[in-house]
Amino acid sequence: MTLEKLEEELPNGLHDAQIRSITRNFENRSLTLEVRILIGLPDDPPGKRDEYRNGCITFTGVELFVVEVPDASSASLWSGSVYFSVSRSDVDTFPVEIVKKLTPRINMYTFFLLHWISNIHVAASDMTFGWEA
């Protein structure tokens, strides 16, 4: 699965989604993002419009995981979930020497963290998504 496919399947894509926590397992090369996903729709009744549901995005075959330093003027010290947007990483995001060592056709994503005014970068072979019970 890809993040693009996940966005197609969710009612609002990843619009107004939030990261609740991040867990990186170096031994099994995985990265888990516990997220809050907006499932309410604009035409829903007022009480359901802003409804969120918790889920997990799990990347496997992680070859690269980079957390940039938050901007000094950001609210990085703010506690709570962090709003994000995500896109495919630009080819010049990483030094050429690093990109050459990555598996061909690996999925590379950049998560922009709104409150931090910085990015998280992930290069992984696959990902899965599941709702929390």
N, C-alpha and C positions, 0 to 999 in steps of 0.2 A: 504494500500500500504506500501511497505518497501523501504528503500534506495537501496537495492539490485535490486529490480524490476525496480525502476526508472533508475538505471544505465544501465540495459538491454535495456530500451526503448530509451535512448538518443543516438545520433550518436557517441559520444565519451565517453559515460558514464559521470562521473563527473571529467574526466581528465582535468586538468588546469582550473577547476571551481574556482570561487571567491565568497566570502561573501561580500556583499555590506553593509548590515545592519542587526541588530538583534533586534527583539521586543519580549519581554516576557510579556504576560498578565497573571497575577496571578489569576485574578477573573475567567476567563474561562479556565484556565490551558492550554494555548496554547503558542507556540513559533514559530515565523515566521522569516525565514532567507530569505532576499532578496539576490538573487544570480545572478551571470553572468555565463552563460553556453557556453562553446565552441561548436559551431555548424558547423564550417568549417571542412572539411575533407582534408587529405593530397593530394588527387587527384583533389581537386577543383582548379579553376584558382587562381593565386596569390592574387587577391583582396578579395576572399571569404574564403581562407584557415584559416585566423585568425579571422573569424567573430564570434562574441558573441551575445547572446540574453539574456535578463533579464527574470527571473522567480522568483517564490516564493515557498519555501519548508515550509509547515506549519505542525508542530507537534501538535497533540491534546492529551488530557489526559496526560499532562506532569506531571510526578511525581518527576523528578530530573533534575536540570539544573545547571551545574558547569562550571565556567570559571576560568581556572588556571591562575596564575600570569605569565606574559610573562618572558622569560629568560632575564637577565640583559644585555646580549650581543646582543639581538635581535633588530629588527627594529620596535618595537612595537609603537614607536612614529611616524612612517611613516604614512602619510595620504593616503587614497585610499583603494580600495578593497583589501582583503586579500586572497591569494591562500590557498586552503585547500585540504586535502585528508580525507577520512572517512572510518571507519571500525567498525565492531561490537566491543563493549567494552569487554575487558577481564574480566573474573569473579572476579579477584582480584583487579579491578580498584577501587572499593569502599569497605569500611569496611563491614564486614559480617552483622553487626547489621543494617546497612542501607538497604542492599540488601534484607534481610529478610522481611522488611516492604514494599517492592515494590510489585505490583501486579504480580502474576505468569505469565510467558511468555511475559513480557513487552519487548519492543524493546529498547535495550541500544546501543548507538552509541558514538564513540569518533571521533571528528573532530580535526585533527592536523592542526594548523595554521602555515603555513610556515614562515611568517615574524615574528611571535611572538615566534616561537620555543616552543610552549605550546599547550594545548588542551582545547577543550570545550567538555563537556560530557552531553548527553541528554538521559533520560529514558522516553519514551512516549508510549501510547497504539497504536497510529496510526499516519499516516502522509498523506498529499496530496501534489501534485505539480501542478502548473499552470504557464503558460507563461504570462508575462505582455503584455497588449495590445499595 
